Amino acid sequence: MSVRNRSAVKVGPLSAQAFLLAQANTCFYCTNMLTPHRFKAKFNEFGWTVDHVIPRSIIKSNSLNNIVFSCDTCNNSKRDILPSKETLSLVADMHRRRREILKELKRELEERQKNGG
């Protein structure tokens, strides 16, 4: 499950899983569930997009710390709007959870590989 958006951000499978777990499988902005959607194949088969929190028109960064998973509707309505301080704080909290989850996922993967599974 590798995810790529229109701005060529590539999120690997473990990172994508960590994002989804940290965001509780919901759009970061509207909290609607991110589920497969047959009309979203142009983004990815799961029906969500990778959104730059601080728009790429302002900073040219594809850093994982500048992205969240969002539904297409929220991503398109946000456009080049700068996030509020409250939103940035929520993003920072989510990324702390994502990093902790990613460490745990990597540990579990290493353990399975070590045990031949």
Backbone as numpy.savetxt, mean C-alpha at the origin, in Angstrom:
# Nx Ny Nz CAx CAy CAz Cx Cy Cz
1.97 -11.90 -5.71 1.13 -10.73 -5.71 2.02 -9.49 -5.71
2.56 -9.17 -6.81 3.34 -7.95 -6.94 2.39 -6.86 -7.43
2.51 -5.67 -6.89 1.60 -4.60 -7.23 2.37 -3.46 -7.86
1.85 -2.96 -8.98 2.48 -1.83 -9.67 1.38 -0.82 -9.98
1.68 0.47 -9.79 0.68 1.47 -10.13 1.10 2.23 -11.38
0.31 3.23 -11.73 0.57 3.99 -12.96 1.87 4.75 -12.90
2.39 5.05 -11.73 3.65 5.79 -11.60 4.83 4.86 -11.41
4.65 3.59 -11.72 5.70 2.59 -11.73 6.29 2.29 -10.35
5.47 2.37 -9.31 5.91 1.91 -7.99 5.70 0.42 -7.99
6.74 -0.33 -7.64 6.59 -1.77 -7.54 6.71 -2.17 -6.07
5.70 -2.87 -5.61 5.66 -3.34 -4.23 5.70 -4.85 -4.30
6.75 -5.45 -3.72 6.90 -6.90 -3.74 5.81 -7.61 -2.95
5.73 -8.94 -3.11 4.65 -9.71 -2.48 4.58 -9.59 -0.96
5.73 -9.69 -0.28 5.71 -9.58 1.18 5.34 -8.17 1.62
5.87 -7.18 0.94 5.54 -5.79 1.28 4.06 -5.51 1.02
3.53 -6.02 -0.08 2.10 -5.83 -0.38 1.25 -6.45 0.71
1.63 -7.65 1.15 0.89 -8.32 2.21 0.98 -7.51 3.50
2.15 -6.96 3.80 2.32 -6.16 5.00 1.48 -4.89 4.94
1.43 -4.24 3.76 0.59 -3.06 3.58 -0.87 -3.42 3.87
-1.34 -4.50 3.26 -2.74 -4.88 3.43 -3.07 -5.21 4.87
-2.18 -5.90 5.55 -2.42 -6.21 6.96 -2.39 -4.95 7.81
-1.45 -4.06 7.55 -1.35 -2.82 8.33 -2.57 -1.92 8.09
-3.15 -2.01 6.92 -4.33 -1.21 6.58 -5.62 -2.01 6.77
-5.54 -3.20 7.34 -6.71 -4.06 7.58 -7.50 -4.32 6.30
-6.80 -4.49 5.18 -7.41 -4.76 3.87 -8.40 -3.69 3.46
-8.16 -2.45 3.89 -9.07 -1.36 3.54 -8.32 -0.24 2.84
-9.08 0.56 2.11 -8.53 1.78 1.50 -8.06 2.68 2.63
-6.87 3.24 2.50 -6.32 4.10 3.55 -7.23 5.29 3.84
-7.89 5.82 2.80 -8.67 7.05 2.95 -10.13 6.83 3.36
-10.84 5.95 2.67 -12.28 5.79 2.94 -12.58 4.56 3.79
-11.61 3.71 4.01 -11.69 2.46 4.78 -12.65 1.44 4.20
-13.04 1.59 2.93 -13.80 0.53 2.26 -12.86 -0.65 2.02
-13.41 -1.85 2.04 -12.60 -3.04 1.80 -11.97 -3.00 0.41
-10.72 -3.41 0.32 -10.03 -3.55 -0.96 -10.22 -4.99 -1.41
-11.05 -5.18 -2.40 -11.38 -6.51 -2.86 -11.19 -6.61 -4.36
-11.11 -7.83 -4.89 -10.99 -7.97 -6.34 -12.15 -7.29 -7.05
-11.86 -6.69 -8.17 -12.88 -5.97 -8.92 -12.58 -6.15 -10.40
-13.52 -6.64 -11.13 -13.27 -6.98 -12.52 -12.94 -5.79 -13.40
-13.29 -4.57 -12.98 -13.02 -3.41 -13.81 -11.68 -2.75 -13.51
-10.95 -3.26 -12.55 -9.72 -2.60 -12.12 -8.46 -3.27 -12.66
-8.59 -4.12 -13.65 -7.43 -4.87 -14.15 -6.33 -3.95 -14.66
-6.67 -2.73 -15.08 -5.62 -1.83 -15.55 -4.66 -1.42 -14.43
-5.09 -1.53 -13.18 -4.20 -1.23 -12.06 -3.60 -2.52 -11.51
-4.43 -3.39 -11.04 -4.02 -4.73 -10.65 -5.28 -5.55 -10.44
-5.12 -6.83 -10.37 -6.28 -7.70 -10.32 -7.03 -7.62 -9.00
-6.53 -6.87 -8.03 -7.16 -6.83 -6.72 -8.08 -5.63 -6.52
-8.07 -4.65 -7.41 -8.99 -3.53 -7.31 -8.53 -2.37 -6.45
-7.23 -2.26 -6.20 -6.73 -1.10 -5.47 -5.58 -0.48 -6.24
-5.20 0.69 -5.82 -4.07 1.38 -6.44 -3.05 1.71 -5.36
-1.86 1.99 -5.79 -0.81 2.47 -4.90 -0.82 3.99 -5.04
-1.07 4.68 -3.92 -1.21 6.13 -3.96 -0.02 6.80 -3.28
0.49 7.84 -3.92 1.54 8.66 -3.32 0.88 9.63 -2.35
1.21 9.56 -1.08 0.61 10.42 -0.07 0.94 11.87 -0.39
2.22 12.17 -0.53 2.64 13.48 -1.04 2.79 13.29 -2.55
1.98 13.97 -3.33 1.93 13.71 -4.77 3.30 13.78 -5.45
3.46 12.93 -6.46 4.72 12.91 -7.22 4.96 14.22 -7.95
3.92 14.99 -8.18 4.12 16.30 -8.83 4.84 17.26 -7.89
4.83 16.95 -6.59 5.50 17.81 -5.61 6.87 17.26 -5.24
6.94 15.97 -4.93 8.24 15.32 -4.72 8.28 14.06 -5.58
9.35 13.84 -6.24 9.49 12.69 -7.14 9.99 11.48 -6.37
9.16 11.00 -5.43 9.59 9.90 -4.59 8.68 8.70 -4.73
9.29 7.54 -4.97 8.56 6.28 -4.95 8.86 5.50 -3.69
9.33 6.20 -2.66 9.64 5.55 -1.39 8.40 4.87 -0.83
8.57 3.68 -0.26 7.44 3.00 0.37 6.83 3.84 1.48
7.62 4.71 2.10 7.10 5.56 3.17 6.18 6.66 2.65
6.13 6.85 1.35 5.27 7.87 0.74 4.06 7.26 0.04
3.81 5.98 0.25 2.67 5.37 -0.44 1.73 4.68 0.55
0.49 4.58 0.11 -0.55 3.80 0.80 -1.34 3.07 -0.28
-2.08 2.05 0.12 -2.99 1.40 -0.81 -4.33 2.09 -0.68
-4.93 2.39 -1.83 -6.23 3.07 -1.81 -7.10 2.53 -2.93
-8.39 2.80 -2.81 -9.29 2.44 -3.90 -9.08 3.46 -5.03
-9.48 3.09 -6.21 -9.31 3.96 -7.37 -10.04 5.29 -7.18
-11.23 5.24 -6.60 -12.02 6.46 -6.41 -11.29 7.46 -5.53
-10.77 7.02 -4.39 -10.05 7.93 -3.48 -8.76 8.44 -4.13
-8.04 7.56 -4.80 -6.79 7.96 -5.43 -7.06 9.05 -6.47
-8.09 8.87 -7.29 -8.40 9.85 -8.32 -8.94 11.15 -7.75
-9.71 11.09 -6.66 -10.27 12.32 -6.10 -9.22 13.13 -5.35
-8.18 12.47 -4.84 -7.13 13.16 -4.10 -6.25 13.99 -5.02
-5.94 13.46 -6.16 -5.10 14.11 -7.17 -3.82 14.68 -6.57
-3.57 15.98 -6.72 -2.32 16.60 -6.26 -2.50 17.39 -4.97
-3.47 17.00 -4.17 -3.74 17.69 -2.92 -2.74 17.23 -1.85
-2.19 18.20 -1.13 -1.27 17.86 -0.04 -2.06 17.31 1.15
-1.50 16.31 1.83 -2.19 15.74 2.99 -2.12 16.68 4.20
-3.10 16.54 5.08 -3.10 17.30 6.32 -2.07 16.71 7.28
-1.75 17.43 8.34 -0.84 16.91 9.36 -1.42 15.65 9.99
-2.74 15.63 10.19 -3.40 14.46 10.77 -3.22 13.24 9.85
-3.39 13.44 8.55 -3.21 12.34 7.60 -1.77 11.85 7.63
-0.82 12.77 7.67 0.59 12.36 7.72 0.88 11.56 8.98
0.27 11.94 10.08 0.44 11.19 11.33 -0.14 9.78 11.19
-1.31 9.66 10.57 -1.91 8.34 10.34 -1.05 7.49 9.41
-0.47 8.13 8.40 0.43 7.42 7.47 1.64 6.90 8.23
2.23 7.73 9.08 3.40 7.31 9.85 3.05 6.13 10.75
1.89 6.17 11.41 1.45 5.06 12.26 1.28 3.78 11.45
0.65 3.90 10.29 0.44 2.72 9.44 1.77 2.13 9.00
2.73 2.99 8.66 4.03 2.48 8.20 4.82 1.83 9.33
4.65 2.30 10.55 5.28 1.61 11.69 4.70 0.19 11.80
3.38 0.08 11.70 2.74 -1.24 11.75 3.22 -2.10 10.57
3.30 -1.49 9.37 3.73 -2.23 8.17 5.12 -2.81 8.36
6.05 -2.00 8.90 7.42 -2.48 9.09 7.47 -3.61 10.10
6.69 -3.51 11.18 6.64 -4.59 12.18 6.07 -5.87 11.56
5.00 -5.72 10.80 4.38 -6.88 10.14 5.33 -7.49 9.15
6.04 -6.68 8.37 6.98 -7.18 7.38 8.09 -7.99 8.04
8.60 -7.50 9.17 9.63 -8.26 9.90 9.10 -9.62 10.31
7.87 -9.66 10.81 7.26 -10.92 11.23 7.04 -11.85 10.03
6.57 -11.31 8.92 6.36 -12.14 7.72 7.69 -12.74 7.24
8.75 -11.94 7.28 10.06 -12.43 6.86 10.55 -13.53 7.80
10.35 -13.33 9.11 10.73 -14.37 10.09 9.97 -15.67 9.82
8.67 -15.56 9.58 7.86 -16.75 9.31 8.33 -17.45 8.04
8.64 -16.68 7.00 9.12 -17.26 5.75 10.45 -17.98 5.95
11.38 -17.34 6.66 12.67 -17.95 6.93 12.50 -19.24 7.74
11.60 -19.22 8.71 11.34 -20.40 9.54 10.78 -21.55 8.68
9.84 -21.23 7.81 9.27 -22.28 6.92 10.34 -22.85 6.01
11.19 -21.97 5.45 12.24 -22.44 4.57 13.24 -23.30 5.32
13.55 -22.91 6.55 14.48 -23.66 7.37 13.93 -25.05 7.71
12.62 -25.13 7.89 11.97 -26.39 8.22 11.55 -27.20 6.99
11.98 -26.73 5.83 11.68 -27.46 4.59 10.26 -27.31 4.11
9.54 -26.28 4.54 8.14 -26.12 4.15 7.95 -24.99 3.29
